[in-house]
Structure formats: structure tokens, C-alpha cells
């Protein structure tokens, strides 16, 4: 039997996990006689990458695998004894819990496996992280959120699951498979992404580390990547998702704000731009022009913001009235004819008023009278 070394993988309370590691030639008689526990996660030994590091962490947060040990080896006779194997073995077969993506026949993407989400994620091939995520991700998210006393409805879980893939996992899939972000040579290289940071846990060419020390470095990388994964789940479930609900309610209530249906009011400020586009599609491709909200949590500080044509752009679907650009206070009140005016940005993408009704009037006037 392999020797077992206990390792705590992160600060979140969980059962202590075990590291199992092969120290002998795969062709030696000793190796061929070796037996390992069936409740073991298998992956390859040697240099490690972000995808299998994350895959191992995710599996350790799945109820079925959370008490499993870990085997890092390239001995196929040993890997065959594992309950589940990721990133090695040249086999993708969910029925046998084999999740490698290196074989030439492998062409699976998020959409090809999870057709219930359509083709919204393009044709980027999955890495071992992506494979584990598309097969086990919802259960893993649900399990992680128990630590924060949070449960999601089926629709909420679907939204968070989708967002974590597009906002975290897909990048790892693309980098591991060598997919460029765009055509042509980039003007600069990004060397601080998660995959690059995981690479730094490996020994460099001048290091003379033992296999055991490399395995220990792998566990440090698991802890590092795992903490970032947990933070993503927390963000999308506990921050991103509540914001979506606020925007959804605002779009549903738009006709009570103005009969054009082009102005929405947020009952509480939140990050709204990304959510708005998805929700507009859900409501038959409605197009919101202005968003009004309380700007600073005070009774005399309200905003009207123009909706950009793309998230983060300062080119808007419709700007605040151009006659008001750059005006403030009394001058703004005089030119606009609206009491309580505070300012309009010089580019016309946002303005302020002392009252909610004043901010709404600024939006309405900009909507119908911008000549």
C-alpha cells in the first residue's frame, strides 16, 4: 500500500484528505503488484497545470468524492484502480468516471455535453476542469454554499452555474487547450492569470525537488486555486445573483415608471449593465434607454444613467439631453427647466438630481426632447 500523508487543503473546515503518490517505476514488479483503495481520485504525476488542480479541488467538494484520497501517477495499472480519473489516461467516459481531454478524438465543449444551455459558450474544447464542472458543477456549487447557509432555487442554480463557467472555468479550458483570445499577435502578454500563477507552483528547471516535494507543491496549488474558486461561487451566488433579481424586478415594473417602457428604476443601486442585457432578451428584446436610482443612499442624491450600447462603453443607446452636457446646479435647472438639478456629465452618459422625481423627469425629457 502507498504511504499516506495528511494534508489540510484550505481554511474551510472539511475532513482531512490524503495524498497518495507513486515512487517507483511503472514497469517494476512492485508496481504491478501495488493495490490502492478504490475511493481514490487519480491524476498524472510530474508537472501540473491549473485544469487538473482545479478538477481535484472541485471533486473534493462533491459529496461523492470528498473523502477520497489522491493518486498522482502515470502508471495506468494504478490509475485503473481509481474510482475517478482526471487529465490522464486518454479516455473520456462519464459512465466510468474517466475525464481526460488529451486524446485526438476528444472534441467536447460545454454546449456539446450540456445542450440544455444552448450554444452560448462557443466551441472551446473542455479541459479536465471543464469536464468535471459540466458533469458535477451544480452539485459542487450546492455543497459549497452550504458552508454559507445559502440555498438556491433550480433557476438560480442554473444562472450561477452558467455564470461561473463563462466567468471562470472557460478561461482555464481555453488556456489549457491553447485557444487564443483573438486573431493575430497580441500587443502584450497577460502573465498574471490563474493558469500562469498555478504554473509557478511547479519547480523550475534549476530545482531538484523530490517527487514527494512536487506532490506537496501540487497540494499547495489545490489550496490556492480552490480558494479562488470558492470566492467566485460566493460572488456569483451572494452578490451577482441578488443584483440580477433587482434588475429583473425593475424591468418587470418599467411600465409603472413611464409608459414608454424605456426607463427603469432600481429600488436599490446594484451592478446592472450585464444583467440588463440578458433580462431584456428574456422579455422579448425590450430596449431600456435610461436607469434611475438612488446614487449614494441619501434622500437628496439620485441618478439618471444612459444605457450603453455595450457593457462598459460610453457610447449610449440614447444620451441625456445634449443641451445639458457639463452643466451643474442653478445653470442646469435654468436650461433644463427641472428643479433640483445637480449635474450632467460632459459626455452626457449620467446626471444627478436632488429628488427621485427630478431624476425621472430628466430621463423623460431626454427620451422625448433632445433637440
BELZILIN-V902246 format. One record per pair of residues at least 12 apart in sequence whose ideal C-beta (glycine too) atoms are under 7 Angstrom apart, sorted by the first residue. I is the first residue (numbers start at 1). J is the second residue. Records with the same first field share a line. If there is no record, write none. Layout:
# BELZILIN-V902246
I=J + J
This chain:
# BELZILIN-V902246
1=35
2=20 + 21 + 36
4=18 + 20
5=19
6=18
7=19 + 219
9=60 + 219 + 222 + 223 + 226
10=223 + 226 + 227
12=147 + 230
14=66
15=66 + 67
17=60 + 70
18=69 + 70
19=70 + 215 + 219
20=36 + 40 + 69 + 70 + 71
21=72 + 211 + 212 + 215
22=45 + 73 + 75 + 78
23=211
26=74 + 75
31=75
32=77
34=78
35=81
36=71 + 78 + 81
37=69
38=81 + 83
39=67 + 68 + 69 + 83
40=68 + 69 + 70 + 71 + 82 + 83
41=56 + 59 + 65 + 68 + 70 + 82 + 84
42=71 + 79 + 82 + 84 + 85
43=56 + 72 + 85 + 86 + 87 + 88
44=72 + 74 + 87 + 88
45=72 + 73 + 74 + 211
47=202
48=202 + 218 + 221
49=176 + 195 + 198
50=172 + 176 + 194 + 195 + 198 + 225
51=87 + 127 + 128 + 129 + 172 + 176
52=86 + 87 + 128
53=198 + 218 + 221 + 222 + 225
54=129 + 172 + 225 + 229
55=86 + 87 + 128 + 129 + 132
56=70 + 86 + 222
57=222 + 225 + 226 + 229
58=132 + 133 + 136 + 140
59=84 + 132
61=140 + 143 + 144
62=136 + 139 + 140 + 143
63=139 + 143
65=84
68=83
72=215 + 218
74=88
76=89
83=97
84=97
85=98 + 99
86=99 + 128 + 132
87=100 + 128
88=100
90=102 + 103
92=106 + 108
94=135
99=128 + 131 + 132
100=128
101=125 + 126 + 127 + 128 + 131
106=125
107=125
108=125 + 126
109=121 + 123 + 124 + 125 + 126
110=126 + 130 + 134 + 165
113=134
114=134
117=162
121=165 + 166 + 170
124=170 + 173 + 174 + 177 + 179
125=173 + 177
126=173
127=172 + 173 + 176 + 177
129=169 + 172 + 173
130=169 + 173
133=165 + 169
137=161
138=157 + 161
141=157 + 160 + 161 + 233
142=157
144=230 + 233
145=233 + 237
148=234 + 238
150=237 + 238
152=237
156=241
159=241 + 244
160=236 + 237 + 241
163=236 + 240
164=232 + 233 + 236
167=232
168=232
171=193
172=194 + 195
175=193 + 195
176=195
194=225 + 228
198=221 + 225
201=217 + 220 + 221
202=217
243=270 + 271 + 272 + 275
244=275
246=266 + 267 + 268 + 270
247=272 + 275 + 276 + 279
248=279
250=264 + 265 + 266
251=264 + 279 + 283
258=364
260=367
261=286
262=287 + 288 + 289 + 290 + 367
263=289 + 290 + 292 + 363 + 367
264=288 + 291
265=292 + 293
266=291 + 293
269=293 + 294
272=291
273=308 + 311
274=311
276=288 + 307
287=317
288=307
289=306 + 307 + 317 + 318 + 367
290=304 + 305 + 306 + 307 + 363 + 366 + 367
291=305 + 307
292=304 + 359 + 360 + 363
295=352
300=354
301=352
302=352 + 353 + 355 + 356 + 358 + 359
303=350 + 352 + 359
304=320 + 351 + 359 + 362 + 363
305=349 + 350
306=318 + 319 + 320 + 348 + 349 + 350
314=347 + 349
316=349
318=366 + 367
319=348 + 349
320=344 + 348 + 351 + 362 + 366
321=336 + 365 + 366 + 369 + 370
322=348 + 370
323=335
324=336 + 344 + 351
325=344 + 346 + 348
326=344 + 346
327=344
328=342 + 343
329=341 + 342
332=344
336=362 + 365
338=358 + 361 + 362 + 365
339=358
340=353 + 354 + 355 + 358
341=353 + 358
342=354
